[in-house]
Amino acid sequence: MVNEKWITVNGRRVRILQGGSGKPTLIFIHGLSFSADTWKECCLGYFERKHEVYAIDMPYGPRSRSDHFERESENDYAEHLKAIIDALGTLNPILIGASIGGETVLRYLALGYPASAAVVIGPVGVNRIDLAKISRPVLGIWGSRDNVSPRYNADLLTRFGFKVVYIDGAGHPAYLDKTEEFIKIVEEFLSEVGTAAITDR
């Protein structure tokens, strides 16, 4: 069962959905127009059967109930995510982020913060991130009809040695358009990195 909890990070209240048990821990970061509830509607119920899961309300989401703030530098949301993960006491999670959530995850990794691996769905702003600094496995997922994050972003990930897959017929929120296919792709990725993720802990 997924439950709501609130924590305070750097003086800001942050809403989190938490459920499940088992390692590695999965942390979900939503896109600009969504909230943590989007992941609950999509796939938290599936992943909590095998994993401890968290979905975080980020400050940029109009549907998010967490305290909001505008970033002053491009890494502010990644720094905020790091503070939340520290507060949760979760070591080396697998991060799953969509759109600006995917950008936040990539920035978090480029800053050298702890994680076992990451899945990013249609991340934006990829060309402004130093991908060479990312040492963890990253899977990029794009909908074939994504008209928000261009294929150029996917090509950048591929150029730096990260795996990218496309979901045929899906748009920018590929995890919502083709949820079952998204889950299958993520499950395959977790099976590839899961043992290493648990060992890292």
C-alpha contacts under 8 A as a table, 3 or more apart, distances in Angstrom:
res1	aa1	res2	aa2	distance
1	M	19	G	5.63
1	M	20	G	6.78
1	M	45	G	7.44
1	M	48	E	7.80
2	V	17	L	6.21
2	V	18	Q	5.30
2	V	19	G	4.28
2	V	20	G	7.26
2	V	40	K	7.85
2	V	44	L	7.73
2	V	45	G	7.43
2	V	48	E	7.99
3	N	17	L	5.47
3	N	18	Q	5.27
3	N	19	G	6.18
4	E	15	R	7.09
4	E	16	I	5.80
4	E	17	L	4.57
4	E	18	Q	6.33
5	K	15	R	5.98
5	K	16	I	5.29
5	K	17	L	6.24
5	K	18	Q	7.24
6	W	13	R	6.68
6	W	14	V	5.58
6	W	15	R	4.63
6	W	16	I	6.04
7	I	13	R	5.82
7	I	14	V	5.34
7	I	15	R	6.69
7	I	16	I	7.78
7	I	87	A	7.92
8	T	11	G	5.91
8	T	12	R	5.34
8	T	13	R	4.49
8	T	14	V	5.94
9	V	12	R	5.20
9	V	13	R	6.40
9	V	14	V	6.94
9	V	83	A	6.53
9	V	84	I	6.38
9	V	87	A	7.23
10	N	83	A	7.78
12	R	66	S	7.80
12	R	67	D	5.79
13	R	66	S	5.75
13	R	67	D	5.48
14	V	56	I	7.62
14	V	57	D	6.62
14	V	58	M	7.71
14	V	65	R	7.72
14	V	66	S	4.58
14	V	67	D	6.39
15	R	56	I	6.39
15	R	57	D	5.47
15	R	65	R	6.45
15	R	66	S	5.23
16	I	36	A	7.14
16	I	54	Y	6.59
16	I	55	A	5.69
16	I	56	I	4.68
16	I	57	D	6.05
17	L	36	A	6.79
17	L	37	D	7.84
17	L	54	Y	5.50
17	L	55	A	5.03
17	L	56	I	6.52
18	Q	52	E	7.58
18	Q	53	V	5.70
18	Q	54	Y	4.59
18	Q	55	A	6.65
19	G	48	E	5.93
19	G	52	E	5.92
19	G	53	V	5.36
19	G	54	Y	6.71
20	G	47	F	7.86
20	G	48	E	4.20
20	G	49	R	6.10
20	G	50	K	6.97
20	G	51	H	5.58
20	G	52	E	4.41
20	G	53	V	5.98
21	S	25	T	7.95
21	S	48	E	6.72
21	S	49	R	7.54
21	S	50	K	6.58
21	S	51	H	4.86
21	S	52	E	3.91
21	S	53	V	7.40
22	G	25	T	6.94
22	G	50	K	5.81
22	G	51	H	4.31
22	G	52	E	5.28
23	K	50	K	7.71
23	K	51	H	5.50
23	K	52	E	6.50
23	K	198	I	6.29
24	P	51	H	6.36
24	P	52	E	7.25
24	P	93	P	6.26
24	P	94	I	6.83
24	P	194	G	6.57
24	P	197	A	6.06
24	P	198	I	5.66
25	T	51	H	5.81
25	T	52	E	4.87
25	T	53	V	5.84
25	T	54	Y	7.94
25	T	90	T	7.59
25	T	92	N	7.98
25	T	93	P	4.99
25	T	94	I	6.17
26	L	51	H	6.82
26	L	52	E	6.34
26	L	53	V	4.84
26	L	54	Y	6.37
26	L	93	P	5.77
26	L	94	I	4.93
26	L	95	L	5.94
26	L	96	I	7.13
27	I	53	V	5.84
27	I	54	Y	4.76
27	I	55	A	5.81
27	I	56	I	7.49
27	I	93	P	6.68
27	I	94	I	6.28
27	I	95	L	4.93
27	I	96	I	6.02
28	F	36	A	7.67
28	F	39	W	7.21
28	F	53	V	7.68
28	F	54	Y	6.12
28	F	55	A	4.58
28	F	56	I	6.39
28	F	95	L	6.13
28	F	96	I	4.76
28	F	97	G	5.77
29	I	36	A	7.20
29	I	55	A	6.20
29	I	56	I	5.79
29	I	57	D	7.41
29	I	58	M	7.20
29	I	95	L	7.59
29	I	96	I	6.12
29	I	97	G	4.50
29	I	98	A	6.54
29	I	101	G	5.07
29	I	102	G	7.41
29	I	105	V	7.97
30	H	34	F	6.06
30	H	35	S	5.72
30	H	36	A	6.19
30	H	38	T	7.32
30	H	39	W	7.40
30	H	55	A	7.87
30	H	56	I	7.47
30	H	57	D	7.36
30	H	58	M	7.22
30	H	61	G	7.97
30	H	97	G	5.95
30	H	98	A	5.48
30	H	99	S	7.52
30	H	100	I	7.61
30	H	101	G	5.25
31	G	34	F	5.52
31	G	35	S	7.27
31	G	61	G	7.15
31	G	97	G	7.41
31	G	98	A	5.11
31	G	99	S	5.06
31	G	100	I	5.30
31	G	101	G	5.11
31	G	102	G	7.76
32	L	60	Y	6.19
32	L	61	G	5.10
32	L	62	P	7.44
32	L	99	S	7.15
32	L	100	I	6.13
32	L	101	G	7.55
33	S	61	G	5.68
33	S	62	P	6.20
33	S	63	R	6.97
34	F	37	D	7.73
34	F	38	T	6.17
34	F	61	G	5.73
34	F	62	P	6.96
34	F	63	R	5.72
34	F	64	S	7.04
35	S	38	T	5.55
35	S	39	W	7.72
35	S	56	I	7.71
35	S	57	D	5.48
35	S	58	M	7.17
35	S	61	G	5.98
35	S	62	P	7.73
35	S	63	R	5.41
35	S	64	S	4.79
35	S	65	R	7.99
36	A	39	W	5.66
36	A	40	K	6.86
36	A	55	A	5.06
36	A	56	I	5.35
36	A	57	D	4.93
36	A	58	M	7.88
36	A	64	S	7.05
37	D	40	K	4.88
37	D	41	E	6.21
37	D	55	A	7.77
38	T	41	E	5.14
38	T	42	C	6.12
39	W	42	C	4.84
39	W	43	C	5.75
39	W	44	L	5.76
39	W	55	A	6.80
40	K	43	C	5.92
40	K	44	L	4.87
40	K	45	G	6.62
40	K	55	A	7.90
41	E	44	L	7.38
42	C	45	G	7.91
42	C	175	Y	7.45
42	C	176	L	6.33
42	C	179	T	6.77
43	C	46	Y	5.25
43	C	47	F	6.45
43	C	179	T	7.43
43	C	183	I	7.51
44	L	47	F	5.21
44	L	48	E	5.87
44	L	53	V	7.14
45	G	48	E	5.50
45	G	49	R	7.01
46	Y	49	R	5.83
47	F	50	K	5.85
47	F	51	H	5.97
47	F	53	V	7.19
48	E	51	H	4.94
48	E	52	E	5.91
48	E	53	V	5.87
57	D	61	G	7.35
57	D	64	S	5.20
57	D	65	R	6.63
57	D	66	S	5.78
58	M	61	G	5.96
58	M	64	S	6.40
58	M	66	S	6.60
58	M	68	H	7.76
59	P	64	S	6.78
59	P	66	S	6.04
59	P	67	D	6.00
59	P	68	H	4.17
59	P	69	F	5.74
59	P	70	E	7.68
60	Y	64	S	7.58
60	Y	68	H	6.35
60	Y	69	F	6.96
60	Y	70	E	7.11
61	G	64	S	4.88
61	G	68	H	8.00
71	R	74	E	6.69
71	R	75	N	7.83
71	R	76	D	5.38
71	R	77	Y	6.70
72	E	76	D	6.79
73	S	76	D	5.59
74	E	77	Y	7.41
75	N	78	A	5.23
75	N	79	E	6.17
75	N	104	T	7.59
75	N	107	R	6.48
75	N	108	Y	7.79
76	D	79	E	5.06
76	D	80	H	6.13
77	Y	80	H	4.87
77	Y	81	L	6.13
77	Y	104	T	6.10
78	A	81	L	4.99
78	A	82	K	6.24
78	A	104	T	5.04
78	A	105	V	6.71
78	A	107	R	5.93
78	A	108	Y	4.87
79	E	82	K	5.03
79	E	83	A	6.33
79	E	108	Y	7.08
80	H	83	A	5.14
80	H	84	I	6.34
81	L	84	I	5.08
81	L	85	I	6.22
81	L	104	T	7.93
81	L	108	Y	7.64
82	K	85	I	5.16
82	K	86	D	6.13
82	K	108	Y	7.22
82	K	113	Y	7.21
83	A	86	D	5.09
83	A	87	A	6.16
84	I	87	A	5.02
84	I	88	L	6.24
85	I	88	L	5.06
85	I	89	G	6.27
85	I	90	T	5.91
85	I	91	L	7.93
86	D	89	G	5.09
86	D	90	T	6.64
87	A	90	T	7.99
90	T	93	P	6.59
91	L	114	P	7.10
91	L	115	A	7.23
91	L	201	R	6.38
92	N	114	P	5.13
92	N	115	A	3.82
92	N	116	S	5.03
92	N	197	A	7.23
92	N	200	D	7.00
92	N	201	R	6.49
93	P	114	P	7.66
93	P	115	A	4.96
93	P	116	S	5.68
93	P	117	A	7.35
93	P	197	A	7.66
94	I	115	A	5.92
94	I	116	S	5.42
94	I	117	A	4.94
94	I	118	A	5.35
94	I	119	V	7.75
94	I	197	A	7.76
95	L	105	V	6.73
95	L	115	A	7.16
95	L	117	A	6.54
95	L	118	A	4.61
95	L	119	V	6.24
96	I	102	G	7.16
96	I	105	V	7.47
96	I	118	A	5.70
96	I	119	V	4.65
96	I	120	V	5.81
96	I	121	I	7.86
97	G	100	I	7.62
97	G	101	G	4.42
97	G	102	G	4.04
97	G	103	E	7.58
97	G	104	T	7.48
97	G	105	V	6.17
97	G	118	A	7.91
97	G	119	V	6.42
97	G	120	V	4.96
97	G	121	I	6.26
97	G	123	P	7.72
98	A	101	G	4.66
98	A	102	G	4.53
98	A	103	E	7.79
98	A	120	V	5.73
98	A	121	I	4.55
98	A	122	G	6.13
98	A	123	P	6.02
98	A	173	P	7.38
99	S	102	G	4.97
99	S	103	E	6.43
99	S	120	V	7.56
99	S	121	I	6.11
99	S	122	G	5.08
99	S	123	P	4.11
99	S	124	V	5.46
99	S	149	S	7.56
99	S	172	H	7.82
99	S	173	P	7.91
100	I	103	E	4.81
100	I	104	T	6.06
100	I	123	P	5.95
100	I	124	V	5.72
100	I	125	G	7.78
101	G	104	T	4.94
101	G	105	V	6.23
101	G	120	V	7.83
101	G	123	P	7.08
102	G	105	V	5.03
102	G	106	L	6.25
102	G	119	V	7.70
102	G	120	V	4.65
102	G	121	I	6.15
102	G	122	G	7.01
102	G	123	P	4.43
102	G	124	V	7.04
103	E	106	L	5.13
103	E	107	R	6.14
103	E	120	V	7.77
103	E	123	P	5.09
103	E	124	V	5.58
103	E	125	G	6.16
103	E	126	V	6.57
104	T	107	R	5.15
104	T	108	Y	6.08
105	V	108	Y	4.98
105	V	109	L	6.29
105	V	118	A	7.36
105	V	120	V	7.40
106	L	109	L	5.13
106	L	110	A	6.09
106	L	120	V	7.90
106	L	126	V	7.95
106	L	129	I	7.37
106	L	131	L	7.72
106	L	134	I	7.77
107	R	110	A	4.93
107	R	111	L	6.16
107	R	129	I	6.43
108	Y	111	L	5.28
108	Y	112	G	6.81
108	Y	113	Y	5.90
109	L	112	G	5.16
109	L	113	Y	5.59
109	L	114	P	7.37
109	L	115	A	7.36
109	L	133	K	7.68
109	L	134	I	5.56
109	L	135	S	7.75
109	L	136	R	7.52
110	A	113	Y	7.55
110	A	129	I	7.34
110	A	130	D	6.37
110	A	131	L	6.41
110	A	132	A	7.75
110	A	133	K	4.97
110	A	134	I	4.87
111	L	133	K	7.46
112	G	133	K	7.38
112	G	134	I	7.14
115	A	118	A	7.62
115	A	136	R	7.43
116	S	136	R	6.34
116	S	137	P	7.45
116	S	193	V	7.90
116	S	196	A	7.61
116	S	197	A	5.08
116	S	200	D	7.12
117	A	136	R	5.33
117	A	137	P	4.87
117	A	138	V	5.79
117	A	193	V	7.29
117	A	197	A	7.49
118	A	136	R	7.60
118	A	137	P	6.48
118	A	138	V	4.81
118	A	139	L	6.32
119	V	138	V	5.76
119	V	139	L	4.76
119	V	140	G	5.93
119	V	141	I	7.37
119	V	186	V	7.57
120	V	123	P	5.93
120	V	138	V	7.43
120	V	139	L	6.31
120	V	140	G	4.98
120	V	141	I	6.18
121	I	140	G	5.90
121	I	141	I	4.66
121	I	142	W	5.82
121	I	172	H	7.96
121	I	173	P	7.43
121	I	174	A	7.14
121	I	175	Y	7.60
122	G	140	G	7.25
122	G	141	I	6.22
122	G	142	W	5.10
122	G	143	G	7.42
122	G	146	D	7.45
122	G	148	V	7.82
122	G	149	S	5.54
122	G	154	A	7.94
122	G	172	H	6.13
122	G	173	P	7.45
122	G	174	A	7.92
123	P	126	V	6.67
123	P	149	S	6.42
123	P	153	N	7.55
124	V	148	V	7.84
124	V	149	S	5.49
124	V	153	N	7.32
125	G	128	R	5.58
125	G	129	I	7.11
125	G	153	N	7.84
126	V	129	I	5.44
126	V	153	N	5.67
126	V	156	L	7.44
127	N	130	D	7.91
127	N	153	N	6.80
127	N	156	L	7.36
130	D	133	K	5.88
130	D	134	I	7.75
131	L	134	I	5.45
131	L	157	L	7.60
131	L	160	F	6.79
132	A	135	S	7.76
132	A	160	F	6.79
137	P	162	F	6.97
137	P	193	V	7.74
138	V	162	F	5.68
138	V	163	K	6.70
139	L	162	F	6.32
139	L	163	K	5.10
139	L	164	V	5.77
139	L	165	V	7.74
139	L	189	F	7.47
140	G	154	A	7.00
140	G	157	L	7.34
140	G	162	F	7.41
140	G	163	K	6.17
140	G	164	V	4.44
140	G	165	V	6.32
141	I	164	V	5.78
141	I	165	V	5.12
141	I	166	Y	5.78
141	I	167	I	7.29
141	I	174	A	7.74
142	W	146	D	6.75
142	W	154	A	7.52
142	W	164	V	7.60
142	W	165	V	6.46
142	W	166	Y	4.84
142	W	167	I	6.21
142	W	170	A	7.93
142	W	171	G	7.87
142	W	172	H	7.05
142	W	174	A	6.56
143	G	146	D	5.09
143	G	166	Y	5.51
143	G	167	I	4.79
143	G	168	D	6.22
143	G	169	G	6.60
143	G	170	A	4.33
143	G	171	G	4.79
143	G	172	H	5.78
143	G	173	P	7.34
143	G	174	A	5.05
144	S	166	Y	5.81
144	S	167	I	5.82
144	S	168	D	5.08
144	S	169	G	5.68
144	S	170	A	5.76
144	S	171	G	6.51
145	R	168	D	7.60
145	R	169	G	6.02
145	R	170	A	5.61
145	R	171	G	4.53
145	R	172	H	6.97
146	D	149	S	6.27
146	D	150	P	6.97
146	D	170	A	7.03
146	D	171	G	4.31
146	D	172	H	4.22
146	D	173	P	7.86
147	N	150	P	6.41
147	N	171	G	7.06
147	N	172	H	6.47
148	V	172	H	6.19
149	S	153	N	6.66
149	S	172	H	7.14
150	P	153	N	5.77
150	P	154	A	7.36
151	R	154	A	5.02
151	R	155	D	6.18
152	Y	155	D	4.99
152	Y	156	L	6.26
153	N	156	L	5.14
153	N	157	L	6.62
154	A	157	L	5.26
154	A	158	T	6.38
154	A	164	V	6.66
155	D	158	T	5.00
155	D	159	R	6.04
156	L	159	R	5.01
156	L	160	F	6.48
157	L	160	F	5.31
157	L	161	G	6.59
157	L	162	F	5.34
157	L	163	K	7.32
157	L	164	V	7.27
158	T	161	G	5.10
158	T	162	F	5.01
158	T	163	K	6.07
158	T	164	V	6.47
159	R	162	F	7.35
167	I	170	A	5.79
167	I	174	A	6.90
167	I	178	K	7.51
167	I	181	E	7.40
167	I	182	F	7.66
170	A	173	P	7.36
170	A	174	A	5.02
170	A	177	D	5.43
170	A	178	K	6.29
171	G	174	A	5.40
171	G	177	D	6.73
173	P	176	L	5.50
173	P	177	D	6.33
174	A	177	D	4.99
174	A	178	K	5.87
174	A	179	T	7.35
174	A	182	F	7.21
175	Y	178	K	5.65
175	Y	179	T	4.87
175	Y	181	E	7.98
175	Y	182	F	5.33
175	Y	183	I	7.82
176	L	179	T	5.22
178	K	181	E	5.52
178	K	182	F	6.14
179	T	182	F	4.96
179	T	183	I	6.12
180	E	183	I	5.17
180	E	184	K	6.29
181	E	184	K	5.11
181	E	185	I	6.28
182	F	185	I	5.22
182	F	186	V	6.23
183	I	186	V	5.14
183	I	187	E	5.99
184	K	187	E	5.08
184	K	188	E	6.29
185	I	188	E	5.25
185	I	189	F	6.37
186	V	189	F	5.01
186	V	190	L	6.08
187	E	190	L	5.02
187	E	191	S	6.20
188	E	191	S	5.16
188	E	192	E	6.48
189	F	192	E	5.08
189	F	193	V	6.39
190	L	193	V	5.22
190	L	194	G	5.04
191	S	194	G	5.27
191	S	195	T	7.54
192	E	195	T	7.53
193	V	196	A	5.49
193	V	197	A	6.05
194	G	197	A	4.93
194	G	198	I	6.25
195	T	198	I	5.31
195	T	199	T	6.20
196	A	199	T	4.97
196	A	200	D	6.11
197	A	200	D	5.22
197	A	201	R	6.86
198	I	201	R	5.43
